[in-house]
Amino acid sequence: MEHPMSSTPMSESQVAAGVFEELPLEQEATKSQVVFNNEKIRQVSFAMDTNQVLTEHSAPRAVIVNILQGKIEFTVGGTANVVVPGDVIYLAPNDRHAVKALEPSRFSLTLIDMA
């Protein structure tokens, strides 16, 4: 996969190919990989096996989550939502959220600096 892991210049367009191959679904594991990253935007891909959990947390940036594969329980502000491929979630900066994979799942998360 051709993509910079640490820094992506804002003035340079790039394509990340083979993200799923670089981040396979593994039994009893949650894996993530930064795909693009600069001072305004950070894009991270996740692969989670069934029953894997990201405990409640928040991010200082706004977040957009795209569900790509599987079924996920995505809890925002204490309310659980079951989301599937094609669903999109917006999180305001500092909103508390948690994630549980209900089946092997993939999602992409984009953090956006609103300042």
N, C-alpha and C positions, 0 to 999 in steps of 0.2 A: 504494500500500500504506500503510495506516495503522498505523504502529508507531514507537515511539521508538527511535532508534539509540543514544543515549548512556546513558539511564537509565530504568529501568522501576520505578516505586514498588512495593515488596513488598506494600503494602496495596491495590493497585489491579489488578483483573483486566483483561486486554486480549486482543484477537484480532488476529493478524497475517494479513491476507488477501493473496493475490496474490504470495506469496513467490517462486514459480517465474517469474512474469512480471518481477519486479524483478531476478532473478538468472538470466538465460538461460544456457544452455550455449553457449559460444563456442569455435570452433576453436582448438586449441593453447593453451588458457587454463585457469587455475584461478582461480575467483572465490569470494569469501566475503562474507557480509554478516551483521552482528550484528542479530538480530531482537529479543531481549530482553536486558536487562543490569541487574543490581543487585548489591549487595554479597554476595549468597549464590548467585545463579544467573546464568549467561550462556549464551544460546542463539545458535548461529551456524549458518547454512546455507551449504553448499558446492556448487559446480557445477564439475566437472572433465571435460575432454575426455580421450579415449583417450591413454594414456601420460604423462599429467601426473602429477607426483610431489610429495608433501610429504615432505621428507627427515626422517630420524629426529629426534625431539624429544620433550619431555615437558611436562607441565603440572603446576603445583603443586596443582591441584584434582582431585577425582575427575571422571571424564568418562564420559558415556554417548553412544554413537554409534548412530544409527538409519540404516540403509541404505534409501534411498527409491527409487533408480532406478539401473540399470546393474549393473556387476560391478566389484568393487574387491579388490585385494590389500592386505590390512591386516596389517601386521607388528607383532607385540607381543613384546617381549623376544627378538627374533631369530627368532621363528616366524611364517612367512607363512601367512595364512588368506585364502581366497577367499570373499568375502561378497557377498550379493545382496539385493534388496529383501525386507524382512521380518526380516533378520538384525539383531541388536543386540549391541553390544560394550560391556563395562564395563572401564574403565581405572582402576586405583588411582592415587592421587596420585603423581606423579613417575615413573610407568612410561614407559619409552621406547617409541615407536611411530613407524611410517612408513606412508604411504598411496600407492598407485599405482592409477590408474584403468585398468582393462583394457578398458573401453568408456566412452562418455559416461555420466557418473554424477552422482548427487546424494546427499548425506547431510546429516543434521543432527547437530550436536554440542552437547551440553549440559554445561557445566562447573558443578560443584556444590561450594561451600565446605563442607567437612565440620566446620569448627570451630564 
